């Protein structure tokens, strides 16, 4: 059995186990999926994961090999409506748990967070996601926003928060992702995010969960944070600071008046979960603030809690550059996996399709990452063409009627590209639960 066949078998085995007690994943446990239908629980889940970009009718005809007894659109809608909202997230996490994480320097899991919006069919009956007609559109449109965690070395999604666009809150989403991130023995997560996630609440959630963070900041926020601690006459610096967070501006209520210059006021309407009146009126936080030049007239700011003794400025630059991996993944998710093509106008089912697409992405990435691309004796190093590889894996997953599977690994290895210059990742495989890597 090839590695691709093993991965597919693992996924379908989880689906089969779920189908043995479908009531746990149904809105009406006593009645839903209790009758024997052509579009049963297992078939429905497999179909939803492997959907392509065609209409519902086209997808059903292709899935059932254009058989005259292909189920109707209505039958698909009725069966899908029986699924609980936790069905696809449960399958996503269960499948992810089957495969090891790749650790940076044998101990750190690099997790990038970012947001992305998806537009779907106009539905004015959903005010939380609907934009009324304006100067740019005559009909209006609906959007949904996701904030996922993406493992930059394993190249797969680990979790996701989905929000209607009108209730978008990326700060709260990242706090939720940090809180829900499962602990992995002998490893520490490093949460990496762009400047849209700069928040004291985010910093505190990471610290409270014994995690590291590395978040970009604007010049204005960096200046406000540093205050008098900003080194005079220096455009580039690496300084460690302490701040005492409070919601009281009354100095006589401060517990440490001798450290008055370290106090930072948190407005009442700004979320911060670790200041509790009467119990914990103050919160002390240790931060490291870096500013470095990236071009002749441009500088970058990073706020982190990575210790100077373990992470140099150059290494922090390298880690932040890796964050671009989540931007690349969004492009692949939307335009290769097809996450911009939905098969519903109701947000409930749009969310199901997003979870299904994230799962499909991981399925393709796990198989693709296993294929070693080498070219001995040649001048250039080759890398996987992920667009081709993901399409091969998607086709392979969809097969279910006894068709002969393609040689997935050979097709992926054949569709290769010249590697771009940049960070070099060396994977070191060991007979443990993890795969280690080093970045140069």
N, C-alpha and C positions, 0 to 999 in steps of 0.2 A: 504494500500500500504506500503510495506516495505521500509526501508531507501535506500537500494540498487536500488529498482525499481524507487524511486524518483530521485536518482542521474542519472540513465540512462535516465529517462524521461526528465530531465533538459538538458542533453547533446543532445538528439535527437530533442528537441524543438528548440535549437539554430540552429542545422543543418537544420531543417524544415524552420525556418525563413530565413536562408541564401538561401535556395532553391527557395524561393518566388521571389528573384531577383538575379538569378545566374550571370547576367551580371556584377555585382559588383566584382565577384570573378573569372572572366574569362579573357583570353588573348584577345578574340574578343567578346566584350559584345553584339554586334548585332546578332551574329550567334551561338555562342557556347551555348550548352544545350537548344537550342530553339526547338528541335524536341523531341517527346516523344519516349524514348528508354528504353529498359529493364534496362540498366545501366545508370540511370539518375543521376542528381547531388546528391541527398540525398543518394541514394544507393551507389554511388561511394565513397562518404566521409565515410559512415559507414563501407564499405568494407576496405578502406585504414586504418582506425583506428584499426579495429579488425583483420588485417592480422596476420597470424601466421608464422611459419618458413619454410613452404613448398614452392615448386615452384609456379609460378603464376598459372599454370594450376591446380595444386592440390588445391590451395586456392580458385580458382573460382568454382571448382567442389564441394568443401565442402560448400562454401557459398550458392550456389544455389541447395544444397541438391542432387547433382548428377543428376539433371534433364537433359533430352536430349537436351533442348533448352538453356543450359548454354552458356553464352556469351564467345566469343573466346578471346584468349590472345590479339589479335590485337585490338579488340573492347575496352578492358581495357586500352591498351596503348594509343589509340586515345582519349578516354575520359579523361584520366589522363593528357594528354598533353594540354588540354584546360584550366586547372586550373592555375590561377595566382600564383606567388610565395608567396603572402601574405594570401592565403586562409587558410592554416593550422595554421599559427601563429595567425591569427584573431580568429579562432575557439578556439585555445588553451587559449588565453587571455580572451575571452568571457566566456568560461567555468570556468576558474579560478576565475573570478569576482563574480561568484554565491556563493562562499563559504568563510566563515570567516577565517581570519588568527588567529593563536595562538600566543599570545604575552607573552614574558618573563617579569616577574615582572610587568605585567599589562601595559607596555609601550614600550617594545623593540621587534622589529622583527629581529630574528636571521637569517641572510642570508649568506650561505657559497658559495664561488666561487671556481671552480677548472676546469681544462681542461682534456679532454679525447679524444683520437683519435679512428677513426673507419676505418677499411680497407674494401675496396669494389672491385668489379670486375675490372680487369686491363683495363685501357682505355688510351692509349698513346695520344689520341687526346685532352686530358684535361691536359695541361702542369702544371697548377697550383696545381694539386693534384697528379701528376704522379711521381713515383720514377723509374728511369731506372734500368735495371738489374745491379747487382753488385756482390760482393763475397757472399752475403747472399741469393740472389734470382736470378734465371736464366731468369725469365720472366718479372720482374718488377711488381709494384703494385700501387694502388691509395689509398690515405687516405684523410679523412676529419676530421677537428678538431672542437670540440664544447667547449664553455665556458658557462655553465649555472649558474643561481642562484638557490640555493636550500634552502627552508625554513626548518630549522633544527627541529623546533617544530611541524609545520604542516605536515612535511615530504612530501613535494611536490615541484616540480619545479615552479618557478615564471617567468622566462625569460631565453633566451638563445641567444648567438651569435654563428653563424656557419661560419667557415672559411676553405678554402682549405688549406691543410697542408703546401704548399709552401708559403702561405701568412699568416701563423699563427702569431698572435700578441696578446698575452694574456693580456698585459698591456692595449692596446687599447680596447680590448673586455670588460675588467672589467670597464673601464671608461665609455664605452657606456652603460653597464648595470646599472651603478650608475646613469647616466644621465636620463635613461629611466624609472627608478624605480618609480612607482606611489606613491605619498604621501598618507599616511593613517592618518586620523585625530587622534590626541592624541597618536601618536606612533612615534618612531624614529628607523630607521633601523640601525643594526650593521652588517657591511660587514666583514666576517671572511674568511681569505685566507692563503694559505701556502706561503713559501718563494719565490716561482716563481712569485709572484705578488707584491713584494716589489718595489715600485716606488713612487717618489715624486709626479708624475702626478696623480697617483691613490689616494694618500693621499689628494691632493688638490681638486680633484673632489668630494670626500666624504665630505670634509669640506665645500665646496661651496654649497653643497646640504643639509647642516645641518644634516649630518649623522655621525655616528661613524664608525670606522674601527678597526680591530684587525688583524694584519698581521705578520706572522713569518718572521724572518730575519736571514741571515747567520752571523757568527762571523765577517767575513771581513767587510760586509756592516755595521754592528753595530759599529765596531771600527771606520770606516771612518766617520760615521754619528756623533758619539759622539766627536771624536777628544780629545781636552783637557778637555772636560766635563766628560770624563769617570772617575769614582771614583777610586783613586789609591789604590791598594792592595785589591780590592774587586772583587770577582768573581761573586757574586750576588748583584743586585742593582735594584732600581726603581727610575729613575730620570726624571725630566721634563726639556726640552730644547726648545730654540727658534732658528730657522734658517731663514736667509734672503737669498732667492734664487735669483740669477742673472745670466745673460749670459755674463756679462762683467768681465774680470779679472783686469781691470784698477781701482785701488783703488781710483783715483781721481774722478771717475764717481759714486762711491757708495754714496747713499743718507744719510747713517748713519755711517760716519767714526768712530764715538765713539763706534760702535758695530762691529768693524772689525772682531773680533774673531768669530762672529756668521754668517758671510757670507759663502755661499756655491755656488760654481760655477756649473752651469748646461751647459754641452757641447751643441754645436749648433745642433748636430745630435741626441740629446736626446729629446724626445717629452716632452713638458711642455706647457700646453694650456693657462696658466694664466700670462705669461710674454709677454707683447706686447711692442715692441720697440716704444719709443716716448710717449706711453700712460701709461703703467704699467711696467716699466723696472725692478721692483723688486717685490718679493712676500714673505711675512712673514708667517711662519708656526710654530705652536706650537705642539710639539710632546712629548709623554711619552714613554720612552725606559725602558724595563724591561728585566732583565736577571736572570734566576733562575735555580737551579740544578734539574735535572730529574733522575739522577743516580749517581753512585760514581764518574765517570769521564766525565759525559756529562751535558751540559747546553743548555738551550733554550733561544732564544731572541725573544721578541715581541715588535713591534712598534704599537702604538695605540694613539688615542686621547680621550680615555675613561677617565673621570676625576677620580683622586684618591679619592675624597670625596664620589663618588658613587660606584666605583668598586675597591675592594681590589685585591691584588696579587692573593689570593686564588680563587677569583671569576673569574679572568681573565684566570687562569689555567683551570677552569671548562668550561668556554666558548670555549676556544681553543680545549679542548678535544672533545667537541660536534661537531667540524668540521668534525670529522671522519664520520659523518652521510652522507656526500655527497659521500665519497668513497664507502660506503655500497650501496648507491643508484645507483652508476654506475654499480656495480656488478649485482644488481637486474634489472636495465635497459637493460643491455646487455644479461644476461644469463637467466633471468626469463621472462621479457617482450619480449626479442628476437630482440633487436636493432642491433645485429651483422649480422642478416640475411636480406639482402636487396633484392628487386625485380626489380632492374634496374642497369645499368652501367653508366648512366648519372648523373652527380653531382646534377643537378636541381631536379631530382626525389629522389635522396638519401636524400637531404635536406628535401623534403616533408615527407619522411618516418621517419626521425628523429623527426620532429615536431609531427607527428602522434604517435610515440612511447612515447614521452614526455607527450602527452595528455593522452594516455592509462595508463601510469604510474600514473598520477594524479588521473584519474578515479578510478583505483584500490586502491590507497592510501587513497582517501577520504572515500571510503566505508570501507576499513579495519580499518582506524583510528576511525571510529564510533563504532566499535564492542568493547565493554568493556570485557576485559579478567580478570576474578577474580576467586579465588579459596579459599573460606572462610574456616577457620579452618584447613588449611594445612600449612605445614612448609615452602614451597617454593612458590614464586610468579611466575605466568605464563605470558608469552608474546605471541604475535601473531607470527606464522610461516609465514613470508611474502612471501616466495616462494609458499607455498600452497595457501595462501589467494589471491595472484595476479593471479594465474592460475584459481582459481574459478571465480574471477571477470572478467577475460578475456573471459572465456567461456560464462559467463552470458551476457556480452556486445554483443557477436557475435550472440546470438539468435535473429531471426527476422521473422521467418516464423510461428509464433503462437505456438512455442514449449512451454511446461510448464517450467517456470523458476525454478531453484533449490532454496532451502532455503539458500541463500548466507551467511547470518549472522551466521546461525547454523554451516555451513561447516567451516567458518573461525574460529569460537570459538572452534570447535572440534579439528582443527589442530593447537594446541598450544604447546609451548615449555617452558622449565624452563628458567626464566629470569636470565640474567647474572648480576653479581654484577657491580656496577658503579653508575652513576648519577640516582637519583630517580626523576621521573617527575610526578607531581601531577596536574591534569587538574581540573580547576574550571569553570564549565559551568554556564553561566549567560545569561539572556534574553537580550543580546545586540548583536552588530555586531561582537563581538570578543569572543574568548575563552582564558581565562588567564591560565597561568601555572607557577609553581614555581619549581625550580630545587634545590635539596639538595645534 
